[in-house]
Amino acid sequence: MDLSAMTIAEIKQLYISLEQSGDQGLNFLQSMSRDSRIGVRELYKVMLKKRQQLIKEEKRLEDLLLYEKRLWAGGVELVAGVDEAGRGPLAGPVVAAAVILPTRVRIHQLNDSKQLSPAKRKALALQIKNSGAWAIGVSTVNEILDLNIYHASMLAMRRALKYLKSRPEHVLVDGYAIPALELPQTNIIGGDGKSASIAAASIIAKETRDELMELCHHLYPLYGFNRHKGYATADHIEALRRYGPCPLHREGFAPVRREMRGEK
């Protein structure tokens, strides 16, 4: 294709419109590489790099759907990923999320929530919510104290699955299997980095819990929950030492118990 009659801006716009159409975009890119103008060849290098990054990202996403694709191939369409956030903090609830992704959805940069910046996690959470079915389950501080953090986390995950509008046919869960779950399940150690559905759930759970802790900050502003989200940071421990625990603190957790007793 002869591009000599087109401006660089027109070439860029046309390529962007063609890049999703496979061979057409690639053929146009090759035409750009043969153009004599330096500006067009520089544009070619930029667009080629973006295309290579896109191909790499799509391959990563296909690998992240390994567990889901096996189930979809077997006729299991409604696959839910489930994960929780908030096992480790000294304060606040534990929050779980369940997500069912449609079979054709590909969410670029989807990953374990711990690998994402807060801004990217927030943007992905919105995209996930707009793409598939999702639900939240919460276990309160009192439930954490009564049941212990493990059983409270399992309860939150069962609640999240229960609140989904569609009953899942299979559940992919991060870490350990969920006891007393009346659904087929596969537990995956490190699942938030191996399954797209679990990664999506980890993002929703983390983002929801962070939002809850922002609200908790307005109730108990002395502790800085908006900054550390209840985790055992130095300033949180110092606030505990200075003011004692509030009703959101997990009194069964050793650092809280230690400050309650005035131990050094």
VOTORTI-489603 format. One line per field, with one value per residue: residue number from 1; x, y, z of N, C-alpha, C in turn. Coordinates in nm, 2 decimals. Example, Ala and Ser with C-alpha at 12.3 -4.5 7.8 and 13.67 -1.06 7.14 Angstrom:
// VOTORTI-489603
seq: (1,2)
nc1: (1.32,1.28)
nc2: (-0.57,-0.22)
nc3: (0.78,0.71)
cac1: (1.23,1.37)
cac2: (-0.45,-0.11)
cac3: (0.78,0.71)
cc1: (1.32,1.29)
cc2: (-0.33,0.00)
cc3: (0.78,0.79)
***
This chain:
// VOTORTI-489603
seq: (1,2,3,4,5,6,7,8,9,10,11,12,13,14,15,16,17,18,19,20,21,22,23,24,25,26,27,28,29,30,31,32,33,34,35,36,37,38,39,40,41,42,43,44,45,46,47,48,49,50,51,52,53,54,55,56,57,58,59,60,61,62,63,64,65,66,67,68,69,70,71,72,73,74,75,76,77,78,79,80,81,82,83,84,85,86,87,88,89,90,91,92,93,94,95,96,97,98,99,100,101,102,103,104,105,106,107,108,109,110,111,112,113,114,115,116,117,118,119,120,121,122,123,124,125,126,127,128,129,130,131,132,133,134,135,136,137,138,139,140,141,142,143,144,145,146,147,148,149,150,151,152,153,154,155,156,157,158,159,160,161,162,163,164,165,166,167,168,169,170,171,172,173,174,175,176,177,178,179,180,181,182,183,184,185,186,187,188,189,190,191,192,193,194,195,196,197,198,199,200,201,202,203,204,205,206,207,208,209,210,211,212,213,214,215,216,217,218,219,220,221,222,223,224,225,226,227,228,229,230,231,232,233,234,235,236,237,238,239,240,241,242,243,244,245,246,247,248,249,250,251,252,253,254,255,256,257,258,259,260,261,262,263,264)
nc1: (0.08,0.06,0.15,0.20,0.05,-0.08,-0.11,0.10,-0.06,-0.30,-0.23,-0.17,-0.42,-0.57,-0.43,-0.49,-0.76,-0.75,-0.60,-0.72,-0.81,-0.66,-0.48,-0.51,-0.43,-0.17,-0.06,-0.09,0.09,0.33,0.34,0.39,0.65,0.79,0.78,0.92,0.95,1.09,0.93,0.71,0.83,0.93,0.69,0.60,0.78,0.69,0.42,0.46,0.59,0.38,0.20,0.33,0.34,0.07,0.01,0.16,0.04,-0.22,-0.16,-0.07,-0.31,-0.47,-0.33,-0.39,-0.65,-0.65,-0.76,-1.03,-1.10,-1.07,-1.29,-1.50,-1.47,-1.56,-1.83,-1.91,-2.03,-2.08,-1.86,-1.72,-1.49,-1.34,-1.23,-1.06,-1.01,-0.82,-0.74,-0.51,-0.50,-0.52,-0.76,-1.10,-1.34,-1.33,-1.34,-1.49,-1.51,-1.70,-1.68,-1.81,-1.69,-1.78,-1.74,-1.62,-1.50,-1.21,-1.00,-0.77,-0.46,-0.55,-0.49,-0.34,-0.45,-0.26,-0.05,-0.10,-0.12,-0.29,-0.45,-0.48,-0.59,-0.84,-0.95,-0.97,-1.14,-1.39,-1.42,-1.44,-1.67,-1.85,-1.84,-1.90,-2.08,-2.10,-2.04,-2.05,-1.92,-1.92,-1.75,-1.79,-1.61,-1.68,-1.76,-1.51,-1.37,-1.53,-1.53,-1.27,-1.01,-0.97,-1.20,-1.39,-1.32,-1.38,-1.65,-1.72,-1.66,-1.84,-2.07,-2.04,-2.06,-2.31,-2.46,-2.44,-2.62,-2.66,-2.64,-2.34,-2.18,-1.94,-1.67,-1.38,-1.13,-0.91,-0.63,-0.71,-0.96,-1.31,-1.49,-1.79,-1.92,-2.17,-2.12,-1.94,-1.59,-1.26,-0.96,-0.69,-0.37,-0.21,-0.39,-0.48,-0.30,-0.31,-0.55,-0.80,-1.06,-1.03,-0.84,-0.99,-1.18,-1.02,-0.94,-1.19,-1.26,-1.05,-1.06,-1.32,-1.30,-1.10,-1.25,-1.45,-1.29,-1.21,-1.45,-1.47,-1.27,-1.38,-1.55,-1.38,-1.14,-0.89,-0.72,-0.62,-0.72,-0.78,-0.53,-0.37,-0.55,-0.61,-0.40,-0.09,0.08,0.35,0.25,-0.01,0.02,0.12,-0.09,-0.27,-0.14,-0.15,-0.43,-0.57,-0.77,-1.04,-1.39,-1.36,-1.13,-0.95,-0.96,-0.86,-0.63,-0.28,-0.10,-0.30,-0.41,-0.18,-0.13,-0.36,-0.31,-0.11,0.15,0.50)
nc2: (-0.12,0.22,0.49,0.75,0.97,1.03,1.20,1.20,1.20,1.11,0.85,0.73,0.74,0.58,0.34,0.28,0.23,-0.01,-0.19,-0.38,-0.57,-0.79,-0.94,-0.73,-0.50,-0.57,-0.59,-0.32,-0.20,-0.30,-0.17,0.09,0.06,0.06,0.31,0.62,0.84,0.98,1.04,0.87,0.62,0.63,0.64,0.39,0.22,0.28,0.19,-0.07,-0.17,-0.13,-0.31,-0.56,-0.56,-0.58,-0.83,-0.99,-0.94,-1.04,-1.31,-1.36,-1.33,-1.53,-1.75,-1.71,-1.78,-2.05,-2.25,-2.18,-2.22,-2.49,-2.58,-2.45,-2.58,-2.83,-2.79,-2.65,-2.35,-2.14,-2.02,-1.94,-1.73,-1.69,-1.49,-1.35,-1.05,-0.91,-1.07,-1.04,-0.78,-0.57,-0.47,-0.41,-0.56,-0.89,-0.93,-1.08,-1.16,-1.27,-1.36,-1.40,-1.44,-1.36,-1.59,-1.48,-1.25,-1.04,-0.89,-0.65,-0.63,-0.74,-0.89,-1.04,-0.87,-0.76,-0.70,-0.47,-0.11,0.13,0.30,0.17,-0.07,0.03,0.12,-0.12,-0.27,-0.14,-0.20,-0.48,-0.51,-0.41,-0.60,-0.86,-1.10,-1.03,-1.04,-0.96,-1.07,-1.04,-1.08,-0.99,-0.80,-0.91,-1.17,-1.26,-1.27,-1.46,-1.69,-1.73,-1.62,-1.77,-1.93,-1.73,-1.60,-1.81,-1.81,-1.56,-1.59,-1.80,-1.65,-1.45,-1.61,-1.71,-1.48,-1.42,-1.34,-1.54,-1.89,-2.05,-2.30,-2.41,-2.36,-2.17,-2.13,-1.93,-2.05,-2.25,-2.51,-2.44,-2.51,-2.70,-2.61,-2.63,-2.68,-2.77,-2.75,-2.61,-2.57,-2.35,-2.30,-1.99,-1.88,-1.63,-1.53,-1.71,-1.77,-1.61,-1.55,-1.57,-1.37,-1.15,-1.15,-1.10,-0.84,-0.70,-0.77,-0.65,-0.38,-0.32,-0.37,-0.17,0.06,0.03,0.06,0.32,0.45,0.37,0.52,0.77,0.72,0.66,0.85,0.88,0.67,0.64,0.48,0.52,0.54,0.31,0.10,-0.07,-0.25,-0.36,-0.13,0.10,0.35,0.28,0.10,0.27,0.45,0.27,0.22,0.47,0.54,0.31,0.02,0.04,-0.03,-0.16,-0.30,-0.61,-0.79,-1.04,-1.06,-1.08,-0.83,-0.63,-0.73,-0.72,-0.44,-0.38,-0.49,-0.34,-0.42,-0.43)
nc3: (0.00,-0.09,0.10,0.06,0.00,0.23,0.54,0.84,1.07,0.96,0.88,1.13,1.25,1.08,1.11,1.38,1.36,1.22,1.37,1.53,1.36,1.29,1.03,0.85,1.00,1.05,0.79,0.71,0.89,0.80,0.56,0.65,0.75,0.52,0.42,0.31,0.46,0.76,0.99,0.96,0.97,1.23,1.37,1.29,1.44,1.70,1.70,1.63,1.86,2.05,1.94,1.98,2.26,2.31,2.20,2.37,2.61,2.56,2.53,2.80,2.93,2.82,2.93,3.19,3.20,3.21,3.39,3.38,3.11,3.08,3.22,3.09,2.84,2.91,2.92,3.14,3.22,3.40,3.59,3.89,4.05,4.36,4.63,4.92,5.12,5.38,5.60,5.75,5.89,6.19,6.25,6.16,5.92,5.75,5.40,5.13,4.78,4.50,4.16,3.84,3.53,3.19,2.91,2.69,2.77,2.80,3.01,3.01,3.17,3.40,3.71,4.00,4.29,4.46,4.30,4.18,4.13,4.35,4.19,3.94,4.03,4.12,3.88,3.73,3.90,3.85,3.58,3.59,3.73,3.55,3.36,3.43,3.65,3.99,4.35,4.70,5.02,5.37,5.68,6.01,6.27,6.52,6.44,6.35,6.59,6.73,6.57,6.47,6.25,6.02,5.98,5.98,5.74,5.55,5.59,5.49,5.22,5.15,5.18,4.98,4.75,4.78,4.74,4.48,4.17,3.98,4.02,4.07,3.86,3.91,4.13,4.17,4.40,4.59,4.75,5.02,5.01,5.04,5.33,5.38,5.15,4.92,4.64,4.35,4.36,4.30,4.46,4.45,4.51,4.55,4.37,4.29,4.12,3.92,3.81,3.62,3.71,3.98,4.03,3.95,4.15,4.37,4.33,4.35,4.61,4.76,4.69,4.78,5.05,5.12,5.07,5.27,5.50,5.46,5.52,5.79,5.90,5.93,6.14,6.34,6.37,6.49,6.45,6.19,5.98,5.71,5.60,5.66,5.65,5.86,5.89,6.05,6.09,6.18,6.27,6.32,6.53,6.72,6.76,6.87,7.11,7.23,7.24,7.29,7.20,6.96,6.89,6.64,6.64,6.64,6.90,6.97,6.84,6.86,6.87,6.93,7.17,7.33,7.35,7.49,7.73,7.81,7.76,7.69)
cac1: (0.00,0.13,0.09,0.27,-0.05,-0.15,-0.02,0.13,-0.17,-0.40,-0.17,-0.18,-0.56,-0.61,-0.38,-0.56,-0.89,-0.73,-0.52,-0.80,-0.86,-0.56,-0.39,-0.52,-0.35,-0.03,-0.02,-0.07,0.21,0.44,0.35,0.45,0.79,0.86,0.76,1.05,0.95,1.14,0.82,0.63,0.91,0.93,0.55,0.60,0.84,0.61,0.31,0.51,0.61,0.25,0.14,0.40,0.30,-0.06,0.01,0.22,-0.07,-0.33,-0.11,-0.08,-0.45,-0.51,-0.27,-0.46,-0.78,-0.63,-0.86,-1.17,-1.12,-1.09,-1.42,-1.59,-1.47,-1.64,-1.97,-1.94,-2.02,-2.08,-1.74,-1.70,-1.37,-1.37,-1.11,-1.09,-0.91,-0.83,-0.71,-0.40,-0.51,-0.56,-0.89,-1.19,-1.39,-1.27,-1.43,-1.47,-1.58,-1.71,-1.69,-1.83,-1.66,-1.83,-1.64,-1.55,-1.44,-1.07,-0.97,-0.63,-0.39,-0.61,-0.38,-0.35,-0.46,-0.13,0.05,-0.15,-0.13,-0.43,-0.53,-0.50,-0.69,-0.97,-1.00,-1.00,-1.26,-1.50,-1.43,-1.48,-1.81,-1.93,-1.82,-1.95,-2.16,-2.02,-2.11,-1.96,-1.96,-1.84,-1.76,-1.76,-1.51,-1.73,-1.75,-1.37,-1.34,-1.60,-1.50,-1.13,-1.00,-0.98,-1.35,-1.46,-1.29,-1.45,-1.79,-1.74,-1.66,-1.97,-2.17,-2.03,-2.11,-2.46,-2.53,-2.44,-2.75,-2.66,-2.57,-2.22,-2.17,-1.81,-1.60,-1.24,-1.10,-0.77,-0.58,-0.77,-1.10,-1.41,-1.56,-1.94,-1.97,-2.25,-2.09,-1.81,-1.49,-1.12,-0.88,-0.57,-0.27,-0.17,-0.49,-0.50,-0.20,-0.32,-0.69,-0.85,-1.17,-0.99,-0.78,-1.09,-1.24,-0.92,-0.95,-1.31,-1.25,-0.95,-1.11,-1.44,-1.25,-1.04,-1.36,-1.51,-1.19,-1.22,-1.57,-1.43,-1.18,-1.47,-1.61,-1.27,-1.03,-0.77,-0.64,-0.56,-0.77,-0.78,-0.40,-0.32,-0.66,-0.62,-0.28,-0.01,0.19,0.41,0.16,-0.13,0.05,0.14,-0.23,-0.33,-0.07,-0.19,-0.57,-0.63,-0.85,-1.18,-1.48,-1.33,-1.01,-0.97,-0.90,-0.80,-0.50,-0.17,-0.06,-0.40,-0.41,-0.06,-0.16,-0.47,-0.25,0.00,0.28,0.60)
cac2: (0.00,0.34,0.58,0.88,1.08,1.05,1.27,1.11,1.19,1.02,0.72,0.69,0.72,0.46,0.21,0.25,0.17,-0.14,-0.28,-0.49,-0.66,-0.90,-0.93,-0.59,-0.41,-0.61,-0.55,-0.17,-0.18,-0.33,-0.06,0.20,0.03,0.09,0.45,0.69,0.95,0.95,1.05,0.75,0.51,0.64,0.60,0.24,0.16,0.30,0.11,-0.21,-0.20,-0.15,-0.44,-0.67,-0.56,-0.63,-0.98,-1.05,-0.93,-1.13,-1.44,-1.37,-1.34,-1.67,-1.84,-1.68,-1.84,-2.20,-2.33,-2.15,-2.27,-2.63,-2.60,-2.41,-2.68,-2.94,-2.75,-2.57,-2.21,-2.04,-2.05,-1.83,-1.72,-1.63,-1.46,-1.26,-0.95,-0.86,-1.17,-1.00,-0.66,-0.58,-0.40,-0.41,-0.69,-0.96,-0.91,-1.17,-1.13,-1.38,-1.31,-1.49,-1.37,-1.42,-1.67,-1.40,-1.13,-1.03,-0.76,-0.62,-0.59,-0.82,-0.96,-1.04,-0.73,-0.72,-0.66,-0.35,0.01,0.16,0.36,0.06,-0.16,0.09,0.12,-0.26,-0.31,-0.09,-0.27,-0.61,-0.50,-0.38,-0.71,-0.99,-1.10,-1.02,-1.02,-0.94,-1.13,-0.98,-1.13,-0.88,-0.82,-1.00,-1.30,-1.30,-1.31,-1.58,-1.81,-1.72,-1.55,-1.87,-1.97,-1.61,-1.58,-1.90,-1.77,-1.45,-1.64,-1.86,-1.55,-1.39,-1.70,-1.71,-1.35,-1.40,-1.36,-1.68,-1.99,-2.10,-2.44,-2.46,-2.25,-2.16,-2.06,-1.91,-2.11,-2.37,-2.54,-2.38,-2.62,-2.69,-2.55,-2.73,-2.66,-2.83,-2.64,-2.64,-2.48,-2.32,-2.22,-1.88,-1.87,-1.49,-1.51,-1.82,-1.77,-1.47,-1.53,-1.54,-1.24,-1.05,-1.15,-1.04,-0.70,-0.65,-0.78,-0.56,-0.25,-0.30,-0.35,-0.04,0.16,0.02,0.12,0.47,0.49,0.35,0.63,0.88,0.69,0.65,0.92,0.88,0.55,0.65,0.37,0.56,0.52,0.17,0.00,-0.16,-0.33,-0.33,-0.03,0.16,0.45,0.22,0.05,0.39,0.49,0.17,0.24,0.60,0.55,0.18,-0.03,0.09,-0.15,-0.22,-0.38,-0.75,-0.80,-1.16,-1.06,-1.05,-0.69,-0.56,-0.78,-0.67,-0.30,-0.37,-0.53,-0.24,-0.48,-0.37)
cac3: (0.00,-0.10,0.20,0.04,-0.01,0.36,0.65,0.95,1.16,0.90,0.89,1.27,1.28,1.01,1.17,1.50,1.33,1.16,1.44,1.59,1.25,1.25,0.91,0.79,1.08,1.03,0.65,0.71,0.97,0.71,0.46,0.72,0.76,0.39,0.38,0.31,0.56,0.89,1.08,0.94,1.02,1.38,1.41,1.28,1.56,1.82,1.68,1.64,2.00,2.11,1.90,2.04,2.40,2.31,2.18,2.49,2.72,2.53,2.57,2.94,2.97,2.79,3.03,3.32,3.19,3.19,3.47,3.33,2.98,3.09,3.27,2.98,2.74,2.95,2.93,3.26,3.18,3.51,3.68,3.98,4.12,4.49,4.71,5.03,5.16,5.52,5.70,5.83,5.97,6.33,6.27,6.05,5.88,5.63,5.29,5.02,4.66,4.40,4.03,3.72,3.41,3.07,2.85,2.59,2.82,2.83,3.08,3.00,3.29,3.51,3.78,4.15,4.34,4.53,4.20,4.11,4.20,4.39,4.08,3.84,4.09,4.12,3.74,3.70,3.97,3.78,3.46,3.62,3.77,3.43,3.26,3.47,3.77,4.11,4.48,4.82,5.14,5.48,5.82,6.10,6.37,6.62,6.39,6.35,6.73,6.77,6.49,6.43,6.12,5.91,5.96,5.94,5.60,5.48,5.60,5.40,5.09,5.12,5.16,4.85,4.65,4.80,4.70,4.33,4.11,3.92,4.10,3.99,3.84,3.97,4.21,4.18,4.52,4.62,4.87,5.07,4.98,5.14,5.39,5.38,5.03,4.84,4.50,4.31,4.37,4.28,4.53,4.38,4.59,4.47,4.26,4.24,4.01,3.82,3.75,3.59,3.79,4.12,4.02,3.95,4.28,4.46,4.31,4.40,4.76,4.82,4.67,4.87,5.19,5.14,5.08,5.40,5.59,5.45,5.60,5.93,5.94,5.97,6.27,6.44,6.29,6.56,6.42,6.06,5.90,5.57,5.55,5.67,5.63,5.97,5.90,6.17,6.06,6.30,6.32,6.38,6.67,6.81,6.79,6.97,7.24,7.28,7.26,7.32,7.09,6.94,6.86,6.52,6.66,6.67,7.03,6.98,6.77,6.96,6.89,7.00,7.31,7.40,7.39,7.59,7.86,7.84,7.76,7.60)
cc1: (0.09,0.07,0.14,0.17,-0.12,-0.05,0.01,0.01,-0.28,-0.36,-0.20,-0.33,-0.61,-0.56,-0.45,-0.69,-0.87,-0.66,-0.59,-0.84,-0.75,-0.47,-0.39,-0.43,-0.20,0.02,0.00,0.06,0.33,0.46,0.41,0.60,0.86,0.85,0.89,1.06,0.99,1.03,0.74,0.70,0.92,0.79,0.54,0.66,0.76,0.49,0.34,0.53,0.48,0.19,0.20,0.36,0.16,-0.07,0.06,0.11,-0.18,-0.29,-0.11,-0.22,-0.51,-0.45,-0.34,-0.60,-0.77,-0.74,-1.00,-1.19,-1.14,-1.23,-1.52,-1.59,-1.55,-1.79,-2.01,-1.92,-2.01,-1.98,-1.72,-1.57,-1.40,-1.24,-1.15,-0.98,-0.93,-0.81,-0.61,-0.42,-0.55,-0.70,-0.97,-1.24,-1.30,-1.38,-1.39,-1.55,-1.59,-1.74,-1.71,-1.80,-1.72,-1.71,-1.56,-1.48,-1.29,-1.04,-0.82,-0.58,-0.45,-0.50,-0.42,-0.35,-0.34,-0.03,0.01,-0.14,-0.27,-0.51,-0.57,-0.61,-0.83,-1.04,-1.05,-1.13,-1.39,-1.52,-1.48,-1.63,-1.90,-1.92,-1.89,-2.04,-2.07,-2.10,-2.01,-2.01,-1.87,-1.86,-1.71,-1.65,-1.55,-1.73,-1.61,-1.33,-1.40,-1.56,-1.35,-1.12,-1.01,-1.13,-1.43,-1.44,-1.37,-1.60,-1.81,-1.74,-1.79,-2.08,-2.16,-2.08,-2.26,-2.53,-2.52,-2.58,-2.77,-2.59,-2.46,-2.23,-2.04,-1.75,-1.45,-1.20,-0.95,-0.74,-0.65,-0.92,-1.19,-1.49,-1.71,-1.99,-2.04,-2.24,-1.96,-1.71,-1.35,-1.04,-0.74,-0.48,-0.21,-0.26,-0.51,-0.40,-0.21,-0.45,-0.74,-0.97,-1.13,-0.92,-0.88,-1.16,-1.15,-0.92,-1.07,-1.31,-1.16,-1.01,-1.23,-1.39,-1.18,-1.14,-1.43,-1.42,-1.19,-1.33,-1.54,-1.35,-1.27,-1.54,-1.50,-1.14,-0.90,-0.67,-0.57,-0.60,-0.76,-0.64,-0.36,-0.42,-0.67,-0.50,-0.19,0.11,0.24,0.31,0.03,-0.10,0.07,0.00,-0.29,-0.27,-0.13,-0.34,-0.64,-0.72,-0.99,-1.26,-1.44,-1.20,-1.04,-0.89,-0.83,-0.66,-0.39,-0.13,-0.17,-0.41,-0.30,-0.08,-0.27,-0.42,-0.14,0.13,0.37,0.65)
cc2: (0.12,0.44,0.73,1.00,1.11,1.12,1.16,1.09,1.10,0.88,0.66,0.65,0.60,0.33,0.18,0.18,0.03,-0.24,-0.40,-0.60,-0.75,-0.86,-0.79,-0.50,-0.44,-0.57,-0.40,-0.13,-0.20,-0.22,0.06,0.18,0.06,0.23,0.53,0.80,0.91,0.94,0.92,0.63,0.51,0.60,0.44,0.17,0.17,0.20,-0.04,-0.26,-0.22,-0.28,-0.56,-0.68,-0.62,-0.78,-1.05,-1.05,-1.03,-1.28,-1.46,-1.40,-1.48,-1.77,-1.83,-1.75,-2.00,-2.28,-2.31,-2.22,-2.43,-2.66,-2.57,-2.52,-2.81,-2.91,-2.68,-2.42,-2.11,-2.08,-1.93,-1.84,-1.65,-1.61,-1.36,-1.16,-0.92,-0.97,-1.12,-0.88,-0.68,-0.52,-0.42,-0.55,-0.76,-0.95,-1.01,-1.12,-1.26,-1.31,-1.42,-1.41,-1.44,-1.49,-1.58,-1.28,-1.14,-0.89,-0.74,-0.57,-0.65,-0.90,-0.97,-0.90,-0.68,-0.67,-0.53,-0.23,0.04,0.21,0.25,-0.04,-0.10,0.09,-0.02,-0.31,-0.26,-0.17,-0.41,-0.61,-0.48,-0.50,-0.84,-0.98,-1.10,-1.00,-1.01,-1.01,-1.07,-1.06,-1.01,-0.91,-0.92,-1.15,-1.35,-1.34,-1.44,-1.70,-1.83,-1.67,-1.65,-1.90,-1.85,-1.58,-1.68,-1.87,-1.65,-1.49,-1.72,-1.76,-1.48,-1.48,-1.71,-1.59,-1.33,-1.42,-1.49,-1.78,-2.05,-2.25,-2.50,-2.33,-2.27,-2.08,-2.04,-1.97,-2.24,-2.39,-2.48,-2.50,-2.59,-2.61,-2.65,-2.70,-2.72,-2.71,-2.70,-2.53,-2.47,-2.24,-2.11,-1.85,-1.73,-1.45,-1.61,-1.83,-1.63,-1.45,-1.50,-1.40,-1.13,-1.04,-1.08,-0.89,-0.64,-0.66,-0.67,-0.41,-0.22,-0.28,-0.22,0.07,0.15,0.08,0.27,0.52,0.48,0.46,0.75,0.85,0.70,0.72,0.91,0.77,0.55,0.53,0.40,0.54,0.37,0.06,-0.10,-0.25,-0.28,-0.25,0.03,0.27,0.40,0.16,0.16,0.44,0.40,0.19,0.37,0.60,0.42,0.14,0.04,-0.04,-0.22,-0.31,-0.52,-0.79,-0.93,-1.17,-1.01,-0.91,-0.61,-0.60,-0.73,-0.53,-0.29,-0.40,-0.43,-0.31,-0.41,-0.47)
cc3: (0.00,0.00,0.17,0.03,0.12,0.45,0.75,1.04,1.10,0.90,1.03,1.29,1.20,1.07,1.30,1.47,1.27,1.26,1.51,1.48,1.20,1.14,0.85,0.86,1.05,0.89,0.64,0.78,0.88,0.60,0.53,0.73,0.63,0.34,0.40,0.41,0.70,0.99,1.08,1.00,1.17,1.43,1.40,1.40,1.68,1.81,1.69,1.78,2.08,2.07,1.96,2.19,2.41,2.29,2.30,2.60,2.69,2.56,2.72,2.99,2.94,2.88,3.16,3.32,3.18,3.26,3.42,3.20,2.98,3.13,3.16,2.87,2.78,2.97,3.06,3.23,3.29,3.61,3.76,4.05,4.25,4.57,4.82,5.05,5.31,5.63,5.80,5.92,6.11,6.36,6.14,6.01,5.78,5.52,5.18,4.90,4.57,4.27,3.93,3.60,3.29,2.99,2.75,2.64,2.84,2.89,3.09,3.13,3.42,3.58,3.93,4.20,4.40,4.43,4.13,4.19,4.24,4.27,3.98,3.90,4.09,3.98,3.70,3.77,3.90,3.65,3.48,3.66,3.65,3.33,3.30,3.60,3.89,4.24,4.59,4.94,5.25,5.60,5.91,6.20,6.48,6.57,6.38,6.49,6.77,6.70,6.46,6.29,6.00,5.88,5.92,5.79,5.51,5.48,5.50,5.26,5.05,5.10,5.03,4.74,4.66,4.74,4.55,4.27,4.04,4.00,4.02,3.98,3.90,4.03,4.20,4.30,4.54,4.75,4.90,5.03,5.09,5.20,5.38,5.27,4.95,4.69,4.47,4.31,4.34,4.36,4.46,4.47,4.50,4.35,4.21,4.14,3.90,3.75,3.74,3.68,3.93,4.13,4.03,4.09,4.38,4.45,4.37,4.56,4.82,4.80,4.76,5.01,5.22,5.15,5.21,5.51,5.58,5.53,5.75,5.98,5.99,6.10,6.38,6.38,6.36,6.51,6.28,5.97,5.75,5.51,5.54,5.65,5.74,5.99,6.01,6.13,6.19,6.36,6.38,6.52,6.77,6.85,6.89,7.11,7.31,7.32,7.30,7.20,7.08,6.90,6.73,6.53,6.70,6.79,7.05,6.91,6.86,6.98,6.96,7.15,7.39,7.44,7.49,7.73,7.90,7.84,7.66,7.50)
***
